Amino acid sequence: MFWTCLFGTIYFCQCPPLIKILATSLEGINNLLLGIMEGYSGSAIPPLSIFSPCSKNHNHFEGFNLKKRSRPRNGEREEEEEEDFVTQSRKKERENREKMKKSYDVLQSMVPNLFPKSTNEQIVTKTIEHIRNLKKEIRILELLKLSSNSVAAEDKMSTTQNSSSIEVAVSGNVTFFGIRSEVRQSLVPKIFMVFHEYGAEVLAANIAVNHGQLTLSVTAIVAGNYIIENIRRDILVL
């Protein structure tokens, strides 16, 4: 048995390793993005208090480039400390920029649909979008794994040939419907019409027929338990 969903055909036996792969990818991308965000707040900017008040022959500095000014001998140590602080600040800032550039490069290689010359803002925006999609795919895979166990357990139980049954599993706003019924004309279109009438977004579906018995598995986004129960009730009376 297999499912056809947003990310192609996924066999049930592949769900656990695929969940692990997606979770690992999600963690790596999320850590890189957090590192970039922290880099913006961790820039090395020296406090104004480190600089002593300027004399009439004041010192002009821009971008931490200081010009030496004449000082009495006992002020040489203070001047050296200021210059050392600025040097260390510039070094830290340069290292921080290099680290962030590498993070952007790695993100660009991991996140799909990014052009080679994408701006940093575009990279961050696409990364956030990709993280959301990964979380959605993981949630659906976990639901598929749960539903596969439910269907496997149900196959071991004896069923009445003419009876209909529906198994429901819910994860967030994503719901799995395991529908079993005898084969009847136009039954499947009627079932999907029920989902349509209640505004449910079908993410995946699989149909199997065995000895006159229909098994229909549907994964859908449904707005609330009340709608889920209405869908279940309407399908049972078809």
ZAPA-346156 format. One record per residue (C-alpha): x, y, z; residue in one letter. Coordinates in Angstrom, 3 decimals. Each point is the difference from the previous one (the first is absolute). Layout:
X, Y, Z, A
...
This chain:
0.000, 0.000, 0.000, M
1.269, 3.461, -0.797, F
-0.971, 3.636, 0.277, W
0.236, 2.772, -2.551, T
0.429, 3.348, 1.758, C
1.686, 3.403, -0.248, L
3.476, -1.454, -0.272, F
-0.652, -2.862, -2.405, G
-0.672, -3.700, 0.606, T
0.958, -1.087, 3.511, I
-0.131, -3.624, 1.067, Y
-1.017, -0.659, 3.584, F
3.250, -1.848, 0.718, C
1.927, 3.154, -0.923, Q
-1.851, 2.311, 2.405, C
2.226, -0.404, 3.106, P
3.356, 0.606, -1.782, P
-1.473, 2.837, -2.076, L
-1.363, 1.658, 3.148, I
3.482, -0.235, 1.524, K
1.631, 1.498, -3.117, I
-2.456, 2.907, -0.150, L
0.335, 0.633, 3.743, A
3.802, 0.088, -0.280, T
-0.194, 2.387, -2.954, S
-2.480, 2.188, 1.880, L
2.251, 0.166, 3.057, E
3.076, 0.934, -2.064, G
-1.778, 2.734, -1.961, I
-1.651, 1.385, 3.132, N
3.341, 0.175, 1.844, N
1.627, 1.846, -2.909, L
-2.839, 2.509, -0.129, L
0.165, 0.593, 3.761, L
3.763, 0.497, -0.292, G
-0.519, 2.686, -2.632, I
-2.623, 1.759, 2.111, M
2.314, -0.039, 3.027, E
2.801, 1.353, -2.182, G
-1.955, 3.180, -0.645, Y
-0.422, 0.683, 3.718, S
3.527, -1.059, 0.923, G
1.917, 2.547, -2.074, S
3.010, 1.420, 1.755, A
-0.668, 3.699, 0.568, I
2.101, 1.701, 2.674, P
-1.817, 2.073, 2.635, P
0.535, 3.754, -0.137, L
1.226, -0.038, 3.595, S
3.228, -1.693, -1.083, I
1.132, 3.204, -1.678, F
1.215, 2.891, 2.177, S
-1.392, 3.511, -0.646, P
1.600, 1.722, -2.960, C
2.258, 3.011, 0.499, S
0.016, 3.072, -2.231, K
2.254, -1.871, -2.393, N
-2.594, -2.782, -0.056, H
0.408, -3.319, -1.757, N
-2.312, -0.823, -2.939, H
-0.833, -3.679, -0.529, F
-2.220, -1.770, -2.484, E
-0.572, -3.734, -0.221, G
2.335, -0.471, 2.987, F
2.994, 1.546, -1.831, N
1.789, 2.157, 2.592, L
2.637, 2.668, -0.605, K
2.607, 0.377, 2.682, K
-0.069, 3.238, 1.911, R
2.654, 1.547, 2.110, S
-0.376, -0.925, 3.652, R
2.111, 0.378, 3.022, P
2.189, -3.008, 0.781, R
-2.265, -1.185, 2.791, N
-2.884, -0.280, -2.547, G
1.794, -2.397, -2.367, E
-1.315, -3.090, 1.772, R
-3.609, 1.196, -0.287, E
0.501, 0.670, -3.710, E
1.466, -3.484, -0.510, E
-2.962, -1.557, 1.806, E
-2.429, 1.874, -2.227, E
1.829, -1.052, -3.166, E
0.203, -3.601, 1.223, D
-3.735, -0.045, 0.711, F
-0.795, 1.358, -3.456, V
2.327, -2.533, -1.636, T
-1.660, -2.888, 1.848, Q
-3.459, 1.357, -0.831, S
0.812, 0.250, -3.700, R
1.450, -3.514, 0.038, K
-3.082, -1.402, 1.717, K
-2.296, 1.831, -2.407, E
1.929, -1.349, -3.003, R
-0.143, -3.560, 1.353, E
-3.717, 0.406, 0.651, N
-0.631, 1.159, -3.581, R
1.985, -2.928, -1.394, E
-1.933, -2.436, 2.184, K
-3.343, 1.446, -1.099, M
1.039, -0.113, -3.665, K
0.822, -3.699, 0.345, K
-3.369, -0.599, 1.672, S
-1.793, 1.755, -2.857, Y
1.937, -2.092, -2.534, D
-0.930, -3.239, 1.780, V
-3.665, 1.017, 0.238, L
-0.029, 0.845, -3.702, Q
1.282, -3.500, -0.787, S
-2.601, -1.691, 2.252, M
-3.149, 1.999, -0.751, V
-1.705, -0.648, -3.369, P
-1.267, 2.660, -2.421, N
2.801, 2.482, 0.723, L
1.813, 1.733, -2.853, F
3.835, 0.157, 0.076, P
-0.023, 3.773, 0.545, K
-2.779, 0.109, 2.597, S
0.257, 2.764, 2.579, T
0.399, -0.778, 3.686, N
-3.588, 1.091, 0.585, E
-1.256, -2.397, -2.680, Q
2.041, -2.838, 1.504, I
-1.483, 0.585, 3.461, V
-3.558, 0.269, -1.372, T
0.294, -3.205, -2.053, K
1.644, -1.789, 2.945, T
-2.901, 0.829, 2.316, I
-2.442, -1.195, -2.670, E
1.998, -3.226, -0.469, H
0.023, -0.639, 3.766, I
-3.791, 0.275, 0.068, R
-0.299, -2.445, -2.911, N
2.354, -2.476, 1.692, L
-2.051, 0.111, 3.194, K
-3.155, -0.611, -2.029, K
1.547, -2.966, -1.833, E
1.265, -1.520, 3.261, I
-3.461, 0.344, 1.549, R
-1.622, -1.703, -2.997, I
2.573, -2.817, 0.009, L
-0.569, -0.605, 3.700, E
-3.723, -0.193, -0.698, L
0.601, -2.414, -2.889, L
2.092, -2.173, 2.306, K
-2.793, 0.014, 2.566, L
-2.597, -0.797, -2.633, S
2.054, -2.879, -1.420, S
0.104, -1.620, 3.430, N
-3.759, 0.479, 0.320, S
-0.706, -1.552, -3.404, V
2.346, -2.916, 0.709, A
-1.770, -0.727, 3.277, A
-3.394, 0.252, -1.664, E
0.999, -2.487, -2.713, D
0.479, -2.645, 2.690, K
-3.581, 0.395, 1.228, M
-2.914, -1.837, -1.539, S
-2.393, 2.262, -1.870, T
-3.533, -0.413, -1.272, T
-0.090, 0.096, -3.782, Q
-2.913, 2.433, -0.221, N
0.944, 2.290, 2.894, S
1.694, 3.393, -0.240, S
2.460, 1.416, 2.516, S
2.132, 3.118, 0.386, I
3.136, 0.348, 2.107, E
1.045, 3.567, 0.834, V
3.375, 1.268, 1.268, A
0.674, 3.676, 0.685, V
3.290, 1.936, 0.223, S
-0.443, 3.758, 0.290, G
-2.216, 1.106, -2.867, N
0.949, -3.036, -2.119, V
-2.358, -2.993, 0.157, T
0.304, -3.555, -1.347, F
-3.144, -1.858, -1.082, F
0.219, -3.775, -0.503, G
-3.220, -0.953, -1.827, I
-1.045, -3.606, -0.661, R
-3.145, -1.022, -1.841, S
-1.295, -2.420, -2.560, E
0.521, 1.112, -3.589, V
-2.946, 2.008, -1.276, R
-0.509, 2.057, -3.143, Q
1.037, 3.685, 0.305, S
0.923, -0.457, 3.675, L
3.464, 1.580, -0.263, V
-1.162, 3.195, -1.802, P
-2.756, 0.384, 2.604, K
2.536, -0.311, 2.820, I
2.221, 2.701, -1.477, F
-3.056, 2.190, -0.522, M
-0.593, -0.172, 3.768, V
3.524, 1.297, 0.651, F
-0.581, 2.766, -2.545, H
-3.314, 1.051, 1.548, E
1.640, 0.498, 3.401, Y
2.942, 1.961, -1.433, G
2.602, -2.656, 0.883, A
3.315, 0.194, -1.878, E
0.990, -3.517, -1.099, V
3.778, -0.437, 0.243, L
0.278, -3.668, -0.939, A
-2.216, -2.921, -0.965, A
0.419, -3.686, -0.776, N
-2.564, -2.541, -1.229, I
0.252, -3.779, 0.169, A
-2.561, -2.690, -0.911, V
0.266, -3.564, 1.253, N
-2.687, -2.672, -0.420, H
-2.740, 2.558, -0.467, G
1.111, 2.019, 3.018, Q
1.008, 3.642, -0.501, L
2.689, 1.608, 2.166, T
0.348, 3.757, -0.420, L
2.592, 1.947, 1.987, S
-0.262, 3.786, 0.019, V
2.243, 2.568, 1.711, T
-1.562, 3.455, 0.143, A
0.139, 3.352, 1.760, I
-3.295, 0.367, 1.870, V
-1.127, 2.987, 2.065, A
-1.035, -1.440, 3.355, G
-1.339, -3.163, 1.637, N
-3.597, 0.934, -0.798, Y
0.739, -0.036, -3.746, I
1.912, -3.283, 0.354, I
-2.994, -1.659, 1.643, E
-2.373, 1.362, -2.660, N
2.213, -1.358, -2.794, I
0.150, -3.390, 1.724, R
-3.777, -0.097, 0.508, R
-0.831, 1.015, -3.583, D
2.352, -2.586, -1.507, I
-1.483, -2.795, 2.119, L
-3.499, 0.693, -1.344, V
1.022, 0.022, -3.676, L
